[in-house]
């Protein structure tokens, strides 16, 4: 659940800094507000939201690779299950698969 914010601050930024923050927010898939809050919390040593939330800490490359690999692995497994289910729904294919010799590992 998102934390309620109780204060608003009007902030004046140099255009170059705003552009950098906008780009950083796009890159990290966050709103500008979330990007600024995340950076402020990190610089002040405040505990920030858990990963996976919009304001989660910046994700390191190795962590992102692990997430992508795990997601891909689960997607491939789900796809194979779907293909197997569809193949086994076809009586001719089911017969062909069940009668074919299998190699022992």
The 8 nearest C-alpha neighbors of each residue, nearest first, counted from 0:
[[1, 2, 3, 52, 48, 53, 49, 54],
 [2, 0, 3, 52, 48, 4, 54, 53],
 [1, 3, 4, 0, 48, 5, 54, 47],
 [4, 2, 5, 1, 0, 6, 7, 48],
 [5, 3, 6, 2, 7, 1, 36, 8],
 [4, 6, 3, 7, 2, 8, 1, 36],
 [7, 5, 4, 8, 3, 9, 2, 36],
 [6, 8, 9, 5, 4, 10, 32, 3],
 [9, 7, 10, 6, 11, 5, 32, 4],
 [8, 10, 7, 11, 12, 6, 32, 35],
 [9, 11, 8, 12, 7, 13, 17, 35],
 [12, 10, 9, 13, 14, 17, 8, 16],
 [13, 11, 17, 14, 10, 16, 15, 18],
 [12, 14, 16, 15, 17, 11, 18, 10],
 [15, 13, 17, 16, 18, 12, 19, 11],
 [14, 16, 18, 17, 13, 19, 12, 20],
 [17, 15, 19, 18, 13, 14, 20, 12],
 [18, 16, 20, 14, 19, 15, 21, 12],
 [17, 19, 21, 15, 16, 20, 14, 22],
 [20, 18, 16, 22, 17, 21, 23, 15],
 [19, 21, 23, 17, 22, 18, 24, 16],
 [22, 20, 18, 24, 19, 23, 31, 17],
 [21, 23, 25, 19, 24, 20, 26, 18],
 [24, 22, 20, 26, 25, 21, 27, 19],
 [25, 23, 29, 21, 27, 34, 22, 31],
 [26, 24, 28, 22, 23, 27, 29, 21],
 [25, 27, 23, 24, 28, 22, 29, 21],
 [26, 28, 24, 25, 29, 23, 57, 34],
 [29, 27, 25, 26, 24, 30, 53, 23],
 [30, 28, 24, 27, 33, 53, 34, 25],
 [29, 31, 33, 32, 24, 34, 28, 25],
 [30, 32, 34, 24, 33, 21, 35, 29],
 [31, 33, 35, 30, 34, 36, 29, 24],
 [34, 32, 36, 30, 54, 35, 31, 29],
 [33, 35, 31, 37, 24, 32, 36, 29],
 [34, 36, 38, 32, 33, 37, 39, 31],
 [37, 35, 33, 39, 38, 34, 40, 32],
 [38, 36, 34, 40, 35, 39, 33, 54],
 [37, 39, 41, 35, 36, 40, 42, 34],
 [40, 38, 36, 42, 41, 37, 35, 43],
 [39, 41, 45, 43, 37, 38, 42, 44],
 [42, 40, 38, 44, 39, 43, 37, 45],
 [41, 43, 39, 40, 44, 38, 45, 37],
 [44, 42, 40, 41, 45, 39, 38, 46],
 [43, 45, 41, 42, 40, 46, 39, 47],
 [44, 46, 40, 43, 47, 41, 42, 39],
 [47, 45, 44, 48, 40, 41, 49, 43],
 [46, 48, 45, 40, 56, 49, 55, 37],
 [49, 47, 55, 54, 50, 52, 56, 46],
 [48, 50, 55, 52, 51, 47, 56, 54],
 [51, 49, 55, 52, 56, 48, 58, 54],
 [52, 50, 55, 49, 53, 54, 48, 56],
 [51, 53, 55, 54, 50, 49, 48, 56],
 [52, 54, 55, 29, 51, 33, 28, 30],
 [55, 53, 52, 33, 48, 37, 56, 29],
 [56, 54, 50, 48, 52, 49, 53, 51],
 [55, 57, 50, 58, 47, 54, 37, 48],
 [56, 58, 55, 59, 27, 50, 37, 54],
 [59, 57, 56, 62, 63, 60, 50, 55],
 [58, 60, 62, 61, 63, 57, 64, 56],
 [59, 61, 63, 62, 64, 58, 65, 57],
 [62, 60, 64, 63, 59, 65, 58, 66],
 [63, 61, 65, 59, 64, 60, 66, 58],
 [62, 64, 60, 66, 65, 61, 67, 59],
 [63, 65, 61, 67, 62, 66, 68, 60],
 [66, 64, 68, 62, 63, 67, 69, 61],
 [67, 65, 63, 69, 64, 68, 70, 62],
 [66, 68, 70, 64, 65, 69, 71, 63],
 [69, 67, 71, 65, 70, 66, 72, 64],
 [68, 70, 72, 66, 71, 67, 65, 73],
 [69, 71, 67, 73, 72, 68, 66, 74],
 [72, 70, 74, 68, 69, 73, 67, 75],
 [71, 73, 69, 75, 74, 70, 68, 76],
 [74, 72, 76, 70, 71, 75, 77, 69],
 [75, 73, 71, 77, 72, 76, 78, 70],
 [74, 76, 78, 72, 77, 73, 71, 79],
 [77, 75, 73, 79, 78, 74, 72, 80],
 [78, 76, 74, 80, 75, 79, 73, 81],
 [77, 79, 75, 81, 76, 80, 74, 82],
 [80, 78, 82, 76, 81, 77, 83, 75],
 [81, 79, 77, 83, 78, 82, 84, 76],
 [82, 80, 78, 84, 79, 83, 85, 77],
 [81, 83, 79, 85, 84, 80, 86, 78],
 [84, 82, 86, 80, 81, 85, 87, 79],
 [83, 85, 81, 87, 82, 86, 80, 88],
 [86, 84, 88, 82, 83, 87, 81, 89],
 [87, 85, 83, 88, 84, 89, 92, 82],
 [86, 88, 93, 84, 89, 85, 83, 92],
 [87, 89, 85, 86, 90, 84, 93, 92],
 [88, 90, 92, 87, 86, 91, 93, 85],
 [91, 89, 93, 92, 88, 94, 87, 86],
 [92, 90, 94, 93, 89, 95, 96, 87],
 [91, 93, 95, 89, 94, 90, 96, 86],
 [92, 94, 87, 90, 96, 91, 95, 89],
 [95, 93, 91, 97, 92, 96, 98, 90],
 [96, 94, 92, 98, 93, 97, 99, 91],
 [97, 95, 93, 99, 94, 98, 92, 87],
 [96, 98, 94, 95, 99, 93, 100, 92],
 [99, 97, 95, 96, 94, 100, 93, 101],
 [98, 100, 96, 97, 95, 101, 94, 102],
 [101, 99, 98, 102, 97, 96, 103, 95],
 [102, 100, 103, 99, 98, 97, 104, 96],
 [101, 103, 104, 100, 99, 98, 96, 97],
 [102, 104, 101, 100, 99, 97, 98, 96],
 [103, 102, 101, 100, 99, 97, 96, 98]]
